[in-house]
Amino acid sequence: MNGLQRTLLVIAIVFLAGTVHAQTVSWNYAEGGWGTLDPDRGDREDGWFLGGMGAPGKVPIHIFGEFGDFGRLDNWQVGAGWHGLFGERFDLFADGAFYDADVEDGFKVRFGARWMVTKRFELNGNIAWLDLDLSDNASAAVNVIFDFTKRFGVGGGVEWGDNLNSGRVFARFNFGQRN
């Protein structure tokens, strides 16, 4: 075996070993952090955001909201959606939100997946469509979250769009029951 093959084998073993003890995906959390918005038309803006998500009981429905203060590009959104299908450690989701970006508003829809790869590591991604009064944006996003405990984690992500790119780093507090 060459070096690349050995490296891939080690990654596969660690990955498979971690999935045995993975905890459940949390749909109840609050998070906040620092981000950047980089529109094709305009200057990049950096700032902070706060948000959260909640899922009532065993029903596979979630609600969420977020507010961001990014200099001239403040925004907020509130929405709801569905999640589930593949068990406690891997969920598909679809949701929609009312989205307000200062001088224009509209809606955003997302389709994606969340996966607890190991007990402490979550990988998630989605494709989204944002339709505002004056513009729109089709995008794809990837996020990673590392949980230091069942309740507290940190993460980061990037979103690539045809009219807007963004990035973020954040801290997350998980509520509710987790394995």
Secondary structure, 3 states (H helix, E strand, C coil): CCHHHHHHHHHHHHHHHHHHCCCCCCCCEEEEEEEEEEECCCCCEEEEEEEEEECCCCCCEEEEEEEEECCCCCEEEEEEEEEEECCCCEEEEEEEEEEEECCEEEEEEEEEEEEECCCCEEEEEEEEEEEECCCEEEEEEEEEEEECCCCEEEEEEEEEECCEEEEEEEEEEECCCCC
